[in-house]
Amino acid sequence: MQRRNVEGIKKFSEQKTVEAYRKAVSAIERLRKEKLKINFNTVSIEAGVSKPFLYTHPELRDKIERLRRQEQTETSEKCRLTQRLEEENEKLRKEVRRLQDILRKSKIPVII
């Protein structure tokens, strides 16, 4: 039986993998820089690689999952801050209305 020479195919496959890995890392950095959502789908589309490729490379998978968790944490913190500011804003509006009512009732001329 004749042995087949597959070294060229293996080398090409390794080069393709290295190139895909590089494209995925670059895509993650672009998404971070542009402050866009980072998940397996967005990285896959941005890099032009398959989602299974991202899942099967532990370093890429860990990085995407870590950034996704970080993004979710930041989003929930922003929501809490927004809610707190809206509540404070509403309190201040009520105080302004109360003070305006006092001024109207006092009949003291006010120059603004």
Secondary structure, DSSP 8 states (H G I E B T S, - for coil): ------HHHHHHHHHHHHHHHHHHHHHHHHHHHTT---SHHHHHHHHT--HHHHHHSHHHHHHHHHHHHHHHHHHHHHHHHHHHHHHHHHHHHHHHHHHHHHHHHHT-----
